[in-house]
Amino acid sequence: MYELSRVRLYSIGPAGARYADTVLDLRGVGATVPNPAPTQAEFFADEPVGPPRRPAPAGVLFLENGGGKSVLLKLIFSVMLPGHRNTLGGASSGVLRKFLLADDCGHVALEWQHVQTGECVVVGKVSEWRGRQVSGDPRKFAEAWYSFRPGPGLSLDNLPVAEATSVRPPAEGQSGARGRRRTMKGFRDALTEAGRTYPHLEVHWEEIHERWTEHLGDLGLDPELFRYQREMNADEGEAAGLFAVKKDSDFTDLLLRAVTDTRDTDGLADLVSGFGNKLGRRAELIAERDFTAGSVDLLGRIVEAADTRTRAREIHAAAERRTRTLARRLSARGAQERERAADLAHRVTAAAHAVTQAETARAHSASVAAELAYRHASLALAAAEKSAAAQKRELADARTLHSAWQAAESVLRHRAAADRVARVSAAIQEAERDAAPALAARAKAAVDLVRALHAAARNAENLANEEEERSAALQEVGDGAYRDSTAAATEAQRARSEIGHLRQRLAEVEQETAEAVRAGWLDDSAPDADPARAALAASDAEKTAVAAWDTARETARRATEHAREAAAAESRAELTAARAADAATAAERAHESERRTAEGLAAEQRLAELLSLPGVSGKRPTAVPGQRTDSDGGAGGPREGGLSAEELDRFADELRELLDDAVSSAERQLFELRTAAADDARILGALGDGGLLPPGPDVLATVEFLGEHGIPALPGWRYLAQAVDPADHARVLAARPELVDGVVITDPDSHVRAREALSDAALLPRSAVAVGTAAALLAPTPASDSGDVFLVPPNPAMHDEHAADEERQALRARTAERDEEIRALAARLGKDRELAARLASWRTGCPAGRLAELAATAEQARAFAEETEAELAEARSLRAEAEEAAAEAVRVRDERQEAAQKARRAADALAGLAFRLRERAGWQAKLRELADDAVE
């Protein structure tokens, strides 16, 4: 179990209850830790005295209304109960966001000490506004939680909330944080670095509510206890309000939520079972409770009587001891006072001499202080100039880096496109090289195939002729064998059959002869037409037709090869034309892209304003740097109201310099305006809705320091406005201007203590701050006023409410005007930075003269594309002519092939007819023989 040991609040809280850097220390006043764990102290830490002690078991915080009591509880609960709705005071979802200003990075750190071992653990929360802008959007409110075990390297005193932290713990009322406040990211990085350097710290960081709640449970800090505390303090009333239930079911729900875990149903069942057992033994327990209560009441009375007697005896003995001690101290004090009176008499005399010496030393010290102030100012000026130069260089480097990062994406895209183009070109060339042998082999294989087909056709024709001749011979042999077998039958049947057969063959021969005559193969006009001679003539005609067919076939082959070559030339021309068209398109696109980008930049009205071109309202018309006038030809002048792309290409460097100068000037002006706005906001915040102008920061720091030490004090201006009659203001100002602009101590008895406290504090204000009592301020004006020193009339708003109201109205009006000017200047500065980055990025990708080069390249590519298109058209016409010639050659080849086949058929038919005519003569002779035999 842990107890709260310390609380540290840094830069958080509402405007009326801010915690700049506050530590609530509850350590070392409780009981002794029973089993202290060994700890290693810091290098500069003081040695511990005695055994470690637990924190205070209870404490009371006295603050006036609005002093920050509820704020403290809300901040503590925000660490132990994460979430906007777990804050004190109900379901207000935005109460924690009201505790942070725009530039704040608020910290709430709690140090817990274990009651048994004395080990400590620190849990905390850090929150800030994203973008340093207060917003109503809860997503812009960033918060995170962390924990670590304090030890060498990191503790609650030296949390890295600022850029520097004092090594030793800060004094009471002083902050150990030095330098500029860290952002949430910087704080996390510092915390993580400390965790890596010192592993024993066990640094843990979370940004999710549920995980942080689980981590608290792992550490041994139960968030449920704080949930009950929040419910008891929901309306900032008594804790009894938590148990003010209206019915039994509400009390049951409260009891179940308090003692059970909703995720543990077994535990709930055990709890209900135990409660039932207790209800069963209720009568026995009530009787036992009544007996115990009666016994305790009687024993309590006896104990109270014994305690009363013991206290009375102790009081009497203590009174006797104090009386004797007082008598001894009074006698000793009398002797001391007499000695001090004599000593004071001597010291008064010595003080008179010391005053004279002090006056001389004061004059010398004033001269030394003036010289030191001069040298300090000189060194501060040199350091400031050096810092300004370093910041200017850092700003230039940051701008260069910003421009480089903006241009990186375009450069990467350009490089990726160039790589893709190179890879595609290489792949095309490789494919062409790989395909060239295959194309040549395919053409050669096609030629060989055509030749082989022609040879096979010739061989087939020869084979067919040989087979026909063999078939005729075999047919003659078969006919003879058939005749012999027929003669071996019967003579009569042979004769009849032979007669019928011969008659039929004669009819067929006559029919074939008629068909040959009709076909024109025989001339029937000649009485001695011989089919054999006609067959020889047909054979000669067949040979002539075959030769013509071979000639036509060779011509067709040459025409086909010429057509194929023309097609290949056309393919090459198409590929070249496509490449030329792609190159022309790519060049035109690149030129159009760069030109569109340049025209988009040139159309910016801001460039025309910087150059004071004609057509821009409120600007004096001047010439573009380096432009030509009408007397020089008028071709280089700017367009009305803007720039052209070519002019932007020529004057981009001058425009970048003008934009850089404008950005630098706007940044300086914006810094000055924001500084003045911060000063006015501080004054207006101090004025609020009513009141006076605030005194100087040194006076406020002095009053705050005196208040921390319990010395009542007010700024002189406020005391003058509150305690002095307005009619006497001028007199008091003229009499004691240093006290009016200084600090007035309202309690005269605290004057000496205030001097000692301020002497030991070493506040080192930058102005002379006079401190005096109210009586010194209201003392009458000395009569010996020479008038050599006069007072500049101060601002009446320092002590007059009406003048403060007028000053407040003037400040608000001036603040509104300055805010409007800041917004306009910031918007213009952002646009100038964006325009400068765009111009720098464009200039990086498009150097000077690049537009002209792209235009010339596009024109050349376009001319080359036109030439390749003309070549492609010529190749297509040649291919068409070659295809027509090839088609004509094929047609002639087909016609001559058909004529050769027709001549072959005629020769075959005439040869068969001549053979059959020869057979007819034999058949007629046989018929005559058969007729003679029949007659015989």
Solvent accessible surface area in square Angstrom, and as a share of the most:
residue,aa,sasa,rsa
1,M,153,0.68
2,Y,27,0.10
3,E,35,0.16
4,L,42,0.21
5,S,1,0.01
6,R,11,0.04
7,V,3,0.02
8,R,8,0.03
9,L,0,0.00
10,Y,20,0.08
11,S,5,0.03
12,I,8,0.04
13,G,0,0.00
14,P,38,0.24
15,A,95,0.73
16,G,72,0.69
17,A,11,0.09
18,R,80,0.29
19,Y,25,0.09
20,A,79,0.61
21,D,31,0.16
22,T,44,0.26
23,V,65,0.37
24,L,52,0.26
25,D,76,0.40
26,L,62,0.31
27,R,113,0.41
28,G,40,0.39
29,V,100,0.58
30,G,8,0.07
31,A,60,0.46
32,T,62,0.36
33,V,3,0.02
34,P,77,0.48
35,N,96,0.49
36,P,68,0.42
37,A,25,0.20
38,P,138,0.87
39,T,115,0.67
40,Q,140,0.62
41,A,62,0.48
42,E,64,0.29
43,F,182,0.76
44,F,100,0.42
45,A,41,0.32
46,D,112,0.58
47,E,146,0.65
48,P,110,0.69
49,V,146,0.84
50,G,53,0.51
51,P,83,0.52
52,P,61,0.38
53,R,110,0.40
54,R,73,0.27
55,P,3,0.02
56,A,25,0.20
57,P,122,0.77
58,A,88,0.68
59,G,65,0.62
60,V,116,0.66
61,L,80,0.40
62,F,171,0.71
63,L,78,0.39
64,E,139,0.62
65,N,149,0.77
66,G,64,0.62
67,G,24,0.24
68,G,5,0.04
69,K,74,0.32
70,S,29,0.19
71,V,15,0.09
72,L,15,0.07
73,L,66,0.33
74,K,31,0.13
75,L,3,0.02
76,I,17,0.09
77,F,9,0.04
78,S,2,0.01
79,V,0,0.00
80,M,0,0.00
81,L,13,0.07
82,P,10,0.07
83,G,11,0.11
84,H,40,0.18
85,R,154,0.56
86,N,48,0.25
87,T,1,0.01
88,L,4,0.02
89,G,47,0.45
90,G,33,0.32
91,A,72,0.56
92,S,55,0.36
93,S,47,0.30
94,G,13,0.12
95,V,18,0.10
96,L,7,0.04
97,R,37,0.13
98,K,146,0.62
99,F,9,0.04
100,L,6,0.03
101,L,92,0.46
102,A,31,0.24
103,D,91,0.47
104,D,4,0.02
105,C,2,0.01
106,G,1,0.01
107,H,2,0.01
108,V,2,0.01
109,A,0,0.00
110,L,0,0.00
111,E,7,0.03
112,W,18,0.06
113,Q,14,0.06
114,H,38,0.17
115,V,16,0.09
116,Q,85,0.38
117,T,40,0.23
118,G,14,0.13
119,E,79,0.35
120,C,38,0.23
121,V,1,0.01
122,V,0,0.00
123,V,0,0.00
124,G,0,0.00
125,K,10,0.04
126,V,0,0.00
127,S,2,0.02
128,E,24,0.11
129,W,4,0.02
130,R,131,0.48
131,G,66,0.63
132,R,75,0.27
133,Q,124,0.55
134,V,92,0.53
135,S,32,0.20
136,G,71,0.68
137,D,40,0.21
138,P,70,0.44
139,R,190,0.70
140,K,96,0.41
141,F,12,0.05
142,A,8,0.06
143,E,25,0.11
144,A,0,0.00
145,W,1,0.00
146,Y,0,0.00
147,S,2,0.01
148,F,2,0.01
149,R,63,0.23
150,P,33,0.21
151,G,14,0.14
152,P,29,0.18
153,G,28,0.27
154,L,5,0.03
155,S,19,0.12
156,L,1,0.00
157,D,33,0.17
158,N,39,0.20
159,L,2,0.01
160,P,15,0.10
161,V,1,0.00
162,A,2,0.01
163,E,89,0.40
164,A,52,0.40
165,T,41,0.24
166,S,37,0.24
167,V,110,0.63
168,R,122,0.45
169,P,82,0.52
170,P,46,0.29
171,A,62,0.48
172,E,175,0.79
173,G,58,0.56
174,Q,95,0.42
175,S,35,0.23
176,G,1,0.01
177,A,15,0.12
178,R,119,0.43
179,G,66,0.63
180,R,177,0.64
181,R,96,0.35
182,R,66,0.24
183,T,56,0.33
184,M,22,0.10
185,K,147,0.62
186,G,22,0.21
187,F,0,0.00
188,R,103,0.38
189,D,71,0.37
190,A,22,0.17
191,L,1,0.00
192,T,53,0.31
193,E,88,0.39
194,A,17,0.13
195,G,17,0.17
196,R,163,0.60
197,T,79,0.46
198,Y,82,0.31
199,P,105,0.66
200,H,89,0.40
201,L,0,0.00
202,E,111,0.50
203,V,42,0.24
204,H,62,0.28
205,W,40,0.14
206,E,27,0.12
207,E,95,0.43
208,I,78,0.40
209,H,66,0.30
210,E,116,0.52
211,R,141,0.52
212,W,0,0.00
213,T,53,0.31
214,E,112,0.50
215,H,28,0.12
216,L,0,0.00
217,G,45,0.43
218,D,119,0.62
219,L,28,0.14
220,G,47,0.45
221,L,7,0.04
222,D,67,0.35
223,P,12,0.08
224,E,76,0.34
225,L,103,0.51
226,F,32,0.13
227,R,54,0.20
228,Y,32,0.12
229,Q,80,0.36
230,R,38,0.14
231,E,46,0.21
232,M,32,0.14
233,N,39,0.20
234,A,36,0.28
235,D,118,0.61
236,E,106,0.48
237,G,43,0.41
238,E,140,0.63
239,A,54,0.42
240,A,65,0.50
241,G,53,0.51
242,L,30,0.15
243,F,118,0.49
244,A,79,0.62
245,V,59,0.34
246,K,197,0.83
247,K,124,0.53
248,D,122,0.63
249,S,57,0.37
250,D,51,0.26
251,F,96,0.40
252,T,64,0.37
253,D,67,0.35
254,L,12,0.06
255,L,73,0.36
256,L,55,0.28
257,R,112,0.41
258,A,48,0.37
259,V,83,0.48
260,T,33,0.19
261,D,67,0.35
262,T,124,0.72
263,R,210,0.76
264,D,66,0.34
265,T,97,0.57
266,D,107,0.55
267,G,28,0.27
268,L,65,0.32
269,A,60,0.47
270,D,102,0.53
271,L,70,0.35
272,V,88,0.51
273,S,64,0.41
274,G,29,0.28
275,F,114,0.48
276,G,39,0.38
277,N,98,0.50
278,K,127,0.54
279,L,95,0.47
280,G,70,0.67
281,R,120,0.44
282,R,149,0.54
283,A,82,0.63
284,E,107,0.48
285,L,61,0.30
286,I,62,0.31
287,A,64,0.49
288,E,99,0.44
289,R,154,0.56
290,D,79,0.41
291,F,156,0.65
292,T,67,0.39
293,A,59,0.46
294,G,37,0.35
295,S,37,0.24
296,V,91,0.52
297,D,72,0.37
298,L,107,0.53
299,L,109,0.54
300,G,26,0.25
301,R,149,0.54
302,I,116,0.59
303,V,84,0.48
304,E,113,0.51
305,A,65,0.51
306,A,45,0.35
307,D,61,0.32
308,T,75,0.44
309,R,142,0.52
310,T,64,0.37
311,R,130,0.48
312,A,59,0.46
313,R,157,0.57
314,E,107,0.48
315,I,113,0.57
316,H,116,0.52
317,A,38,0.30
318,A,21,0.16
319,A,40,0.31
320,E,72,0.32
321,R,143,0.52
322,R,152,0.55
323,T,89,0.52
324,R,138,0.51
325,T,52,0.30
326,L,99,0.49
327,A,62,0.48
328,R,149,0.54
329,R,164,0.60
330,L,112,0.56
331,S,79,0.51
332,A,51,0.40
333,R,133,0.49
334,G,25,0.24
335,A,41,0.32
336,Q,100,0.44
337,E,67,0.30
338,R,168,0.61
339,E,123,0.55
340,R,138,0.50
341,A,62,0.48
342,A,58,0.45
343,D,73,0.38
344,L,88,0.44
345,A,64,0.49
346,H,136,0.61
347,R,146,0.53
348,V,103,0.59
349,T,83,0.48
350,A,61,0.47
351,A,49,0.38
352,A,64,0.49
353,H,119,0.53
354,A,52,0.40
355,V,90,0.52
356,T,92,0.53
357,Q,127,0.56
358,A,56,0.44
359,E,92,0.41
360,T,97,0.56
361,A,55,0.42
362,R,150,0.55
363,A,58,0.45
364,H,125,0.56
365,S,62,0.40
366,A,55,0.43
367,S,74,0.48
368,V,64,0.37
369,A,56,0.44
370,A,64,0.50
371,E,78,0.35
372,L,107,0.53
373,A,61,0.48
374,Y,150,0.57
375,R,145,0.53
376,H,129,0.58
377,A,58,0.45
378,S,49,0.32
379,L,127,0.63
380,A,49,0.38
381,L,109,0.54
382,A,57,0.44
383,A,60,0.47
384,A,58,0.45
385,E,105,0.47
386,K,154,0.65
387,S,51,0.33
388,A,58,0.45
389,A,45,0.35
390,A,41,0.32
391,Q,115,0.51
392,K,148,0.63
393,R,147,0.54
394,E,118,0.53
395,L,68,0.34
396,A,50,0.39
397,D,96,0.50
398,A,52,0.41
399,R,68,0.25
400,T,93,0.54
401,L,107,0.53
402,H,98,0.44
403,S,33,0.21
404,A,56,0.43
405,W,178,0.62
406,Q,73,0.32
407,A,11,0.08
408,A,33,0.25
409,E,108,0.49
410,S,44,0.29
411,V,50,0.29
412,L,113,0.56
413,R,138,0.50
414,H,125,0.56
415,R,151,0.55
416,A,41,0.32
417,A,38,0.29
418,A,51,0.39
419,D,76,0.39
420,R,126,0.46
421,V,98,0.56
422,A,61,0.47
423,R,146,0.53
424,V,87,0.50
425,S,47,0.31
426,A,58,0.45
427,A,60,0.46
428,I,71,0.36
429,Q,95,0.42
430,E,78,0.35
431,A,58,0.45
432,E,64,0.29
433,R,142,0.52
434,D,89,0.46
435,A,41,0.32
436,A,56,0.43
437,P,87,0.55
438,A,61,0.48
439,L,95,0.47
440,A,64,0.49
441,A,60,0.46
442,R,166,0.61
443,A,39,0.30
444,K,140,0.59
445,A,59,0.46
446,A,32,0.25
447,V,28,0.16
448,D,66,0.34
449,L,107,0.53
450,V,50,0.29
451,R,132,0.48
452,A,57,0.44
453,L,107,0.53
454,H,34,0.15
455,A,36,0.28
456,A,56,0.43
457,A,38,0.30
458,R,105,0.38
459,N,97,0.50
460,A,58,0.45
461,E,40,0.18
462,N,83,0.43
463,L,103,0.51
464,A,50,0.39
465,N,53,0.27
466,E,106,0.47
467,E,84,0.38
468,E,90,0.40
469,E,124,0.56
470,R,149,0.54
471,S,62,0.40
472,A,51,0.40
473,A,53,0.41
474,L,106,0.53
475,Q,113,0.50
476,E,80,0.36
477,V,106,0.61
478,G,38,0.37
479,D,52,0.27
480,G,19,0.18
481,A,61,0.47
482,Y,155,0.59
483,R,107,0.39
484,D,103,0.53
485,S,69,0.44
486,T,31,0.18
487,A,51,0.39
488,A,86,0.67
489,A,70,0.54
490,T,81,0.47
491,E,108,0.49
492,A,56,0.44
493,Q,93,0.41
494,R,52,0.19
495,A,24,0.19
496,R,147,0.54
497,S,49,0.32
498,E,27,0.12
499,I,44,0.22
500,G,39,0.37
501,H,83,0.37
502,L,0,0.00
503,R,160,0.58
504,Q,106,0.47
505,R,50,0.18
506,L,29,0.14
507,A,57,0.44
508,E,70,0.31
509,V,0,0.00
510,E,104,0.47
511,Q,108,0.48
512,E,54,0.24
513,T,36,0.21
514,A,41,0.32
515,E,75,0.34
516,A,4,0.03
517,V,42,0.24
518,R,172,0.63
519,A,58,0.45
520,G,58,0.56
521,W,81,0.28
522,L,18,0.09
523,D,81,0.42
524,D,107,0.56
525,S,90,0.58
526,A,38,0.29
527,P,139,0.87
528,D,104,0.54
529,A,42,0.32
530,D,50,0.26
531,P,10,0.07
532,A,34,0.26
533,R,142,0.52
534,A,20,0.15
535,A,11,0.09
536,L,121,0.60
537,A,61,0.48
538,A,14,0.11
539,S,35,0.23
540,D,85,0.44
541,A,53,0.41
542,E,24,0.11
543,K,137,0.58
544,T,93,0.54
545,A,16,0.12
546,V,39,0.23
547,A,58,0.45
548,A,31,0.24
549,W,11,0.04
550,D,49,0.25
551,T,81,0.47
552,A,3,0.03
553,R,12,0.04
554,E,66,0.30
555,T,56,0.32
556,A,1,0.01
557,R,42,0.15
558,R,125,0.45
559,A,15,0.12
560,T,53,0.31
561,E,45,0.20
562,H,106,0.47
563,A,12,0.09
564,R,83,0.30
565,E,117,0.52
566,A,12,0.09
567,A,26,0.20
568,A,43,0.33
569,A,38,0.29
570,E,12,0.06
571,S,65,0.42
572,R,151,0.55
573,A,17,0.13
574,E,68,0.30
575,L,77,0.38
576,T,55,0.32
577,A,3,0.03
578,A,50,0.39
579,R,95,0.35
580,A,3,0.02
581,A,41,0.32
582,D,95,0.49
583,A,54,0.42
584,A,8,0.06
585,T,52,0.30
586,A,61,0.47
587,A,14,0.11
588,E,56,0.25
589,R,169,0.62
590,A,41,0.32
591,H,29,0.13
592,E,79,0.35
593,S,50,0.32
594,E,43,0.19
595,R,69,0.25
596,R,150,0.55
597,T,64,0.37
598,A,0,0.00
599,E,68,0.31
600,G,36,0.35
601,L,1,0.01
602,A,1,0.01
603,A,77,0.60
604,E,55,0.24
605,Q,93,0.41
606,R,44,0.16
607,L,1,0.00
608,A,2,0.01
609,E,53,0.24
610,L,39,0.19
611,L,10,0.05
612,S,25,0.16
613,L,0,0.00
614,P,48,0.30
615,G,62,0.60
616,V,11,0.07
617,S,104,0.67
618,G,85,0.82
619,K,84,0.35
620,R,178,0.65
621,P,88,0.55
622,T,46,0.27
623,A,60,0.47
624,V,3,0.01
625,P,58,0.36
626,G,75,0.72
627,Q,43,0.19
628,R,117,0.43
629,T,75,0.44
630,D,131,0.68
631,S,105,0.68
632,D,87,0.45
633,G,60,0.58
634,G,38,0.36
635,A,84,0.65
636,G,6,0.06
637,G,30,0.29
638,P,34,0.21
639,R,136,0.49
640,E,144,0.64
641,G,25,0.24
642,G,14,0.13
643,L,1,0.01
644,S,22,0.14
645,A,2,0.01
646,E,74,0.33
647,E,6,0.03
648,L,0,0.00
649,D,12,0.06
650,R,128,0.47
651,F,13,0.05
652,A,0,0.00
653,D,77,0.40
654,E,69,0.31
655,L,0,0.00
656,R,87,0.32
657,E,113,0.51
658,L,62,0.31
659,L,0,0.00
660,D,65,0.33
661,D,92,0.48
662,A,18,0.14
663,V,6,0.04
664,S,29,0.19
665,S,53,0.34
666,A,1,0.01
667,E,28,0.13
668,R,145,0.53
669,Q,68,0.30
670,L,11,0.06
671,F,146,0.61
672,E,113,0.51
673,L,27,0.13
674,R,127,0.46
675,T,63,0.36
676,A,35,0.27
677,A,17,0.13
678,A,60,0.46
679,D,67,0.35
680,D,12,0.06
681,A,55,0.43
682,R,125,0.46
683,I,41,0.21
684,L,36,0.18
685,G,59,0.57
686,A,57,0.44
687,L,1,0.01
688,G,31,0.30
689,D,138,0.71
690,G,47,0.45
691,G,23,0.22
692,L,31,0.16
693,L,19,0.09
694,P,24,0.15
695,P,9,0.06
696,G,31,0.30
697,P,94,0.59
698,D,31,0.16
699,V,8,0.05
700,L,68,0.34
701,A,49,0.38
702,T,6,0.03
703,V,26,0.15
704,E,112,0.50
705,F,28,0.12
706,L,0,0.00
707,G,49,0.48
708,E,98,0.44
709,H,87,0.39
710,G,53,0.51
711,I,1,0.01
712,P,62,0.39
713,A,15,0.12
714,L,53,0.27
715,P,3,0.02
716,G,0,0.00
717,W,18,0.06
718,R,103,0.37
719,Y,28,0.11
720,L,0,0.00
721,A,32,0.25
722,Q,126,0.56
723,A,58,0.45
724,V,14,0.08
725,D,83,0.43
726,P,102,0.64
727,A,86,0.67
728,D,53,0.27
729,H,14,0.06
730,A,75,0.58
731,R,98,0.36
732,V,0,0.00
733,L,16,0.08
734,A,72,0.56
735,A,17,0.13
736,R,70,0.26
737,P,43,0.27
738,E,79,0.35
739,L,3,0.01
740,V,0,0.00
741,D,76,0.40
742,G,1,0.01
743,V,0,0.00
744,V,0,0.00
745,I,1,0.00
746,T,57,0.33
747,D,49,0.25
748,P,90,0.56
749,D,131,0.68
750,S,5,0.03
751,H,54,0.24
752,V,100,0.57
753,R,120,0.44
754,A,1,0.00
755,R,162,0.59
756,E,103,0.46
757,A,15,0.12
758,L,38,0.19
759,S,82,0.53
760,D,124,0.64
761,A,20,0.15
762,A,65,0.51
763,L,71,0.35
764,L,150,0.75
765,P,64,0.40
766,R,245,0.89
767,S,65,0.42
768,A,110,0.85
769,V,35,0.20
770,A,27,0.21
771,V,48,0.28
772,G,6,0.06
773,T,21,0.12
774,A,19,0.15
775,A,74,0.57
776,A,32,0.25
777,L,1,0.00
778,L,75,0.37
779,A,38,0.30
780,P,115,0.72
781,T,61,0.36
782,P,85,0.54
783,A,113,0.88
784,S,105,0.68
785,D,100,0.52
786,S,90,0.58
787,G,54,0.52
788,D,118,0.61
789,V,136,0.78
790,F,169,0.71
791,L,77,0.39
792,V,109,0.63
793,P,118,0.74
794,P,46,0.29
795,N,60,0.31
796,P,70,0.44
797,A,0,0.00
798,M,26,0.12
799,H,32,0.14
800,D,52,0.27
801,E,94,0.42
802,H,140,0.63
803,A,18,0.14
804,A,0,0.00
805,D,61,0.32
806,E,125,0.56
807,E,45,0.20
808,R,6,0.02
809,Q,106,0.47
810,A,49,0.38
811,L,2,0.01
812,R,93,0.34
813,A,55,0.43
814,R,97,0.35
815,T,25,0.14
816,A,60,0.47
817,E,123,0.55
818,R,30,0.11
819,D,48,0.25
820,E,98,0.44
821,E,79,0.35
822,I,21,0.11
823,R,143,0.52
824,A,61,0.47
825,L,10,0.05
826,A,33,0.26
827,A,55,0.42
828,R,100,0.36
829,L,6,0.03
830,G,37,0.35
831,K,140,0.59
832,D,1,0.00
833,R,110,0.40
834,E,101,0.45
835,L,7,0.03
836,A,17,0.14
837,A,5,0.04
838,R,95,0.35
839,L,0,0.00
840,A,10,0.08
841,S,25,0.16
842,W,13,0.04
843,R,23,0.08
844,T,82,0.47
845,G,51,0.49
846,C,0,0.00
847,P,74,0.46
848,A,78,0.60
849,G,32,0.31
850,R,89,0.32
851,L,8,0.04
852,A,69,0.53
853,E,101,0.45
854,L,14,0.07
855,A,41,0.32
856,A,50,0.38
857,T,69,0.40
858,A,4,0.03
859,E,101,0.45
860,Q,126,0.56
861,A,16,0.12
862,R,86,0.31
863,A,47,0.36
864,F,104,0.43
865,A,14,0.11
866,E,113,0.50
867,E,105,0.47
868,T,5,0.03
869,E,89,0.40
870,A,64,0.50
871,E,102,0.46
872,L,11,0.05
873,A,61,0.47
874,E,107,0.48
875,A,12,0.09
876,R,115,0.42
877,S,54,0.35
878,L,97,0.48
879,R,85,0.31
880,A,45,0.35
881,E,107,0.48
882,A,2,0.02
883,E,79,0.35
884,E,121,0.54
885,A,53,0.41
886,A,12,0.09
887,A,64,0.49
888,E,83,0.37
889,A,9,0.07
890,V,48,0.28
891,R,113,0.41
892,V,42,0.24
893,R,60,0.22
894,D,66,0.34
895,E,87,0.39
896,R,92,0.34
897,Q,55,0.24
898,E,112,0.50
899,A,50,0.39
900,A,0,0.00
901,Q,69,0.31
902,K,126,0.54
903,A,17,0.13
904,R,40,0.15
905,R,138,0.50
906,A,10,0.08
907,A,8,0.07
908,D,63,0.33
909,A,40,0.31
910,L,4,0.02
911,A,54,0.42
912,G,20,0.19
913,L,4,0.02
914,A,7,0.06
915,F,62,0.26
916,R,75,0.28
917,L,31,0.16
918,R,149,0.54
919,E,38,0.17
920,R,71,0.26
921,A,61,0.47
922,G,32,0.31
923,W,22,0.08
924,Q,70,0.31
925,A,36,0.28
926,K,75,0.32
927,L,37,0.18
928,R,148,0.54
929,E,106,0.47
930,L,16,0.08
931,A,50,0.39
932,D,80,0.41
933,D,88,0.46
934,A,82,0.64
935,V,131,0.75
936,E,173,0.77
